[in-house]
């Protein structure tokens, strides 16, 4: 179904780099590897197109974003099939088809936001207004875990605010992003949106390029630091959404059976490969055993397998490197005396499949707790007091998201106010909304995405006084 897309993006040349299906290890197609010179050419095209794009105004740009959303919908199943094969995530459930649908929905939401700015002071003597103007060319460097949706998160507000964009997809999932850009460019003017697949040298060139005024990056803390350093000479504006290792705290008044399903998917969505997923779960002593048992029951029964099987809800890890990280951390926990209540024993078979794993009776400083596993293994830590749980939740260098679970919302809010994170969900976790700003604190990065604040983040403020 997606073969036509692959032909259109030039992904059928066997002299290019082979892209493997992480479920079967079969070759899907071949990704071109671009060079630093290709980055320079793409940036120049985007720079040349930017003034005319900005000059169209918000209404016309919004109309084109809506048309781009329609174009995605027309190719939705082909995109979902390709995404499932390249990333590994199943078609069904909160996975490939959902990601494609949310990509078009996000474009529509961004097109509909009110333009930020307005009157600051108007007292009869002084009148001051603020507007938000385009930055110029935005560099968008995306990850492999949600390649379509996060690319849309980066480019939709950038385009809406009059910038042009050069996209660098992850080396692991270039085909999906190249296809997405190809579809969007069937609607957008030439040069407004460019894509340059390639390795680290491509990302490094985007980070340092003097004609790029803003970088949007989602990925690891280490790479985020490198981008910040490379961008320093030209004082680029940055939005960095970095590692999470999110904590969830379950208070002692919860009914484990009632919340287990939501907590499970808060941790295991996309087979745990989500920056803001629950990575460490702190549960009150009086409900600990029941909570662990309920999660283990789900883990043992959730269908896992190739994403193209409509019955599966969990797929493989996207790449072998990530598989090895998860396996190492679970083995470390097991060897330290923790209890593997479900999973933990991968089957020797093709693909990067690691079973949904629940780890209990684990110390709060265990490597599986303090390192971001980014996969289907959840450590559940017992606590005896709220102060203890909050201290452990805040003990790491990261602060992307967190959640607090309680039968009493006000009590949960009181605890949430003490948790150090950019977003604290109450009785849910990692539920993105295009209207609600999102961003991390501490080593999880800086800058806000989504909503009006996200539009401001890809613009420069301009004040008129007088």
N, C-alpha and C positions, 0 to 999 in steps of 0.2 A: 504493500500500500504506500510505503514511503520511498519506493525506488525512484519515482519521478523527482522527488525533492533532492535525492542524492545526486542524480544526474545534473540537475539545475545548479547545484552548488559546486560541481566539479569534484565530487568525492568518490569517483569510480576509477581513478587512475592508480593502478597497483604500484607505481613507483613512489607514491606518497606513503605516509605513515599509516600502518594498519591500526584500526580501532576495533577492539575486541568486545564482544558481549560478555559482561561479567558473570552471567548465569551459565553460559555454555562454553566460553572461551573461543567461540567461533569469530571469524572476521566479519564485521558488519559492512565496513566500507573503508575508505582511505582519506585521511585528512591532509590537506596541503599544509606545509610548514612555511610560513612567511618569514621575512627577514626584517632587519632594522630599516633597510631602504623602503620596504613595503609600508612600515609604520609611518615613515616620513611622508610617503606619497599619500597615504590615507589621511594624515593630519592636514596636509595641504589642501586636499579636496574638501575636507570638513571646514577648514578655515575660509576657503573661497565661498562656500555655500552659506556661511553663518549669517552674514548681514542680510541677505535676502530672506532667509528663514525667519530671522528676528523681525524683519520688516513686515511680515505677513500679519502680525498681531495675534493676540490670544484667541480670538474667535476662530480664525482660519486654522491656526495650529490645532486647536481643540477639535475642529471638524475632521482634520486629517488623522488625529489620534483615534477618533471614533471609527473612521474608515479602516484604519489599521487593525482595530479590534475585530471588525467584521471580517477582515482578510484572515486573521488567525482562526476565527470560528469556521470559516470555509475549509480550512485545512486541518481542523482540530484532530481528527482521528489519525491522519498521517503523522502529525507531529507527536501525538501520544504514543503511537507505535514505535517511532524512531527513538523517542525519549526512553521508553521502556527497554528497548534493546541496548541502547548506549549506556544508560545510567544503571539499569537493573531494576528500577522500581516497577511494581506491578501496575497493570492498566487500571485495575479496580481499586476501590477504597480511596483513602487519602493519598493518592499517588499520582500516576502519570496523567490520566484524564483530568483529575482535579487541578493539577499544576497548569495544564494548558488552559482550562476554563478560567482559572484565576488570573492568568496572564492577560486575557482579553478583558476580564472584568476590571482589572487594575488600570488598564488603559482608559476604560470608560470613566472610572471614578476620578482619575487624575484630570481627564479632560473637563470634568464637571466642577472641579473645585473653583471657588471664588479666587480671583486674582489678588494676591496679597498686596498690602499697602493701603494708604489712605491718609486722612488728616491727623496730624499729631497735635497741633495747637491752632486754635482759631478764636482768639479772645478779643477781637476788635482792634488790637494793636499789632499782634503778630500772627501770621499764618504760616504754618510749616506742614509740609506733607512728606511722606516717604513712599518711594516706589522701589520695585525690585527689578533690576535690569539683567540681561544675559551676561554670563561670564565670558562666553566665547566657545571654545572647544572643550568638551568634557571627555576624559578618559574613563571608561568603565571596565574594570577588571573583575571578572566574575568567578564563582566557584563551580565545583562539579556536582554538589549535592542537590541543589534546586536550580539547575542552569537556566531554564527558561524564565521562571518566576523572578529570580533575583536579577536577571538581566533586565526584565521589564521594570522592576523596582528602580533600577539605576537610570534607564533611558527615558521612561515615561515623564518624570518630572523635569528632566534635563531638556527634553524636546519641548515640553509645554512652555517652559520659561524662555525659549528662544535660543538655546544652545544647540550646537551640533555635537555629535557623539562618535567617538571611535571606541569600538568594543574589542576587548581581548578575552576570548573564552578560555576556560580551563583546558589544558592539554588532554584531560581525560574525557571531556564531553564537548568537543568542538562542533560535531555534526549537528546536534540539536540547536545550538546557538546560531550557527551559520544558516541553518534552515529558517529559524525565526527571523533573522535579519533579512534574509531573502524575501520572505513573505511581507514583512513590513515595508521593504523597499519597492514592492509592487504598488504602493500607495504614496510613499513619501517622495519628495523631490530628490534628484541626484545629489550625492555628496553630504546629505544631512545626517545619514547614519552609515558608518563604515564598520566593517569587521575585519580583524587581522588575527587569524589563528596562528599559533606558534608557541615557542617555549619561553624560557625565562628571559631571554634577551629581548623578546618583544615586549613583555611586561615592564622590563627595566627601562626600555626606550620610552614607553608611554609615560612612566613615572618621572622621567627627567626632561621630557621634551618641552622646550621653551614656549611653544605655541599652544600647549595644553594648559588651561587655567584652573582646572578642577579635576581631581581624581576621586572616583567612587570605587571602593574596594570592599569586598566581602571575602574573608578567608582567615588565615592563621595570624596569631599575634606576631610571630617572627617575620612573616612577609609584610605585615602592616608596618612594622618598625622600619623595614628596608625601604618601603615606599615613602614613608615620611622622611627618611634620610635623603633619598634620591630626589625628592621634590623640593628640598629646602632651598636650593640655589635660586629657584624661580618663585619661591614663596607661593606655591600652589595652595589653593583651598582643598581641604581633604574631608571626606566622609569615610570613616573606617569602621566597619562592623566586623569585629574580630572574635576570638574564641569566647565560648560561653561557660561551659561546665555548670549549667544552671542548677540551683538548689530548689527543692520543694520541701515544705514543712507541713506535715499532717498533724493537726492538733488532736488532743485527747477526746474530743467530743464527736469525732467523725464516725460514720458507719462505713467500715472498710468495703463491704460488699457493694454499697451504694456508689462509691467513688472509684473503685478499682479500675473499671473500664476506662474512665477518663484519664486517670493517672497513667495507666499502661500506654495509652496512645499519646499522652503528653511526653512520654519517654521514648517510645518505639516508633513513632511516626517516621516514615522513610528509613526504616530499619535503624533508627537511632542516629541517622546522619543528618542532623539538623542543629544549627548553631544554638538555637534557643530551646532545644528539647530538655526535658528533665534528665540530668546526668547523675544526680545524687539525691536520694530521697531520705529525709529525716522523719521518723515516725515515733509518736509517743509510746512509751513503754506499755501502757495498758491495752493498746490495740495492735501492738507490733506483730505478734504471731498471726493474728487474723488477717492483717493487711498483707503480710508476706505470702500467706497461703492463697489469698485471693488473686494476687498478681501472678504467682507461680501457676495457678490453674489456667489463667488466660494464656500465659507464655507457652505452656505445654500444648495448647490446642489451637493457637493461631496458625493458619495455613501459610507456609513459607515455601517458595519455589520460584521457577522462572516467571518473570513478570508478564509474559504473554499468555500464561494460563489465567483465565478469568477468575478462578477460585482463590488465587493466592492474594494475600494482603501484605506479606513481607517478602522482600527479595534479597538478593545477595548484597554484600558490601560492594561498593563501586569499583574498588581497586584492591590489588593484593597487599599493597603497603598498609592500607587501613585495616584489612583483615588481620595482618600480623600484629598491629597495635592492640586490637581488641583481644586477640588470643593471648598475647603476652600479659596484659593486665589481668585477665581472668585467671590465668595460671599463677600469677603473683598472689592474687587474693586466695586462691585455693591452697597454695603452699604456705601461706601465712596462717592458715587455720580457719578461714572463712568457710561458710557453708554454701555450696552451689545447690540451691533449692530447685532450680529448673535450668535446663540447657547445660552449657559449658563443655559439651562433648561434640565437636563438629564431626560430621560424617565425611569420610574420604570419597570425594566425588568431584566432577568438574564444577567449576564456578567458585565464587568467593562467598559461599554460604556459611554463616555462623549462626547457630540457633539462638532464639530469644532466651536470654539468660538472666535469672534473678539470683543475686548474691546477698546472703544474710549473715548476721553475726559477724560483721566486719568492723574493724576499727576505723575511726574517723580520719586517721592519717594514712590509711592504706593507699597504695598507688592508684588503685581502681577508683578511689574517691577523689583524690587530689589532682589526678591527671585527667584531661578530657578524653574519654574513650572514643567518642564519636561513632558509636556502633551499638549493637543490640545486647548490651550488658548493663544491668541496673544494680548498683549497690544500694542496699536498704540499711540505714544506720539507726540504731535504737537511741532515743534520748529520754532523759528523766525530768528535765525542766526546760521551759521555754528559753530561758537565758542561755542554757547550754546549746540548744538547737540554733539559736540566732548567732551565737558566737562561732559555731562550726560553719554555718552558712556563709558568714562574712569573712572567714579566715583566709580565703584564697585571693589571688590578685585579680580575678575576673569579676565582672558585674554586668552581664548582659541582661538576663532575665531571671525571674524567680517566681515562685507561687506559694501561697498559703491556703490551706484547706481547713475549713471549720464549718460546723453547723450554725455558727453565729458569725454573720458577716462582719459585724463591728469588731468582734474579737480578732478575726482574721486581719482586718485593716490595721488594728493596733500593732499586731506582730509585723505586718508588712511594712509599716513605717520604719521599723528598725532594721529591715533587710536592705543591704547595699546592692542595688541593681537598678538598671535603667528603666525596666518595667517590672512591676509586681502584679501578677494575675491573682485574682481571688476566686478559688474554686474552679479554676480552669488553668490551662497552661499552653503557651505558644500558639495563641489564636490571633493571627495577624489581621489587621483591618486597615484598608487604605486611608481611612479618615483619622486614624489615631497614630500620633508620632511614635517612632521606635528608634532606640539607639542605646549604646552601652556606656558604662562608666568604668573607672579604673583601667585595667589593661584590656578591656573589651572594646576599646575604641572611643571615638567621639564623632559628633555630628548626628543630626536627626534625619530620618527618612519618614516618608508618608505624610499625608495631609498638608495643611498650609505650611507647617514648619518644614516639611520636606521640599516644598517649592522654594521657600526662602533659602534653603541649603544649597540650591544650585543656581543662585542668583547673587548679585551684589546690591546692597542697599544704596539708595541715592536719595538724599534729603534736599528738598527745595525750601528755602527759608526766605520769606518775604513776598 
